[in-house]
Amino acid sequence: MASPHSRFLIIGVGNEYRCDDGAGLIVARRLKQQTRDDVTVLEQSGEGAALMEAWKGVDTVVLIDAVNSGAEAGTIHRLEARAQPIPRKFFRYSTHAFSVGEAIELARTLGELPDHLIVFGVEGKTFKAGNGLSGEVEIAVRDTVERVINELARSS
């Protein structure tokens, strides 16, 4: 759960033991070293109820996860959850039946979406068992870190 004084929450989602599925976690780890005191950074598996609990009472949430939509590996998608539904197909490799996309849409239905919920989806290449990111995703992770920092600067 975010600290009670946190206006900004970054949630990196993923499984580092499924190659590119760890992209969101790695972005979060890199951001932990570069963020301000009013920003909380969490790493999560992507279980929907835990996500909804984590963002309760937070103004701005940036969620980063690996996706597989059919776009070119390394593509970075930016979605504003308040402005548009999150495509379910993005999170088809989730190991949870109630995962990121479902959590966002349930929160929308219940009126519990944060004021600003930005989702960065990093298009993965491989989701097989193993460690390490593909080259395309490693580059996208670096770019995503910069994009999230810029997002927070605009939201200040």
Steps between C-alpha positions, in 0.01 A plus 500: 500500500623851426602715792211718625683817390581377152340696217679290239526125476701300250417131473731271305324176416649175380679173549877524467522122444313523169748705296336816361212470748741657752510834314263680739695385804829618354353841415377529861841404641675761289244765594543432872846653468380808309172614656403771745385453859132540409516200263450144620632221278364147535570170328205265459413176328192650336234339717195722456377536860850595618524764227166652596601509866837659419355795309224587749521867597778584254454789254729386218597142423741389231487127436761325284461147369616286211234448233449283197265669256669391178693826456874500438709393802617804694199715406389714794126552533362782716138478606295725726259275687252782573478586131478152349447135588816295526511230229478158666723345234795704631533288812436156353815353659393585854505206740201649686136457399434844655789706373594852388235550232222349709605701809489826307161426347353384834633815668340705221165324556522554877604865464835426663745597226767747611456853358789425263591142409759478226595156370825447316502167319838381375454263209685180583673258269529185710307391807655154545653387828840661556674816611597812311339729250525485124704780342192681370335497841816613680506811278127554560553470877755785490261711293209420732697616805549838329134519396381431854735767641357746245145392588561576867655838416187596302275383784675704771 
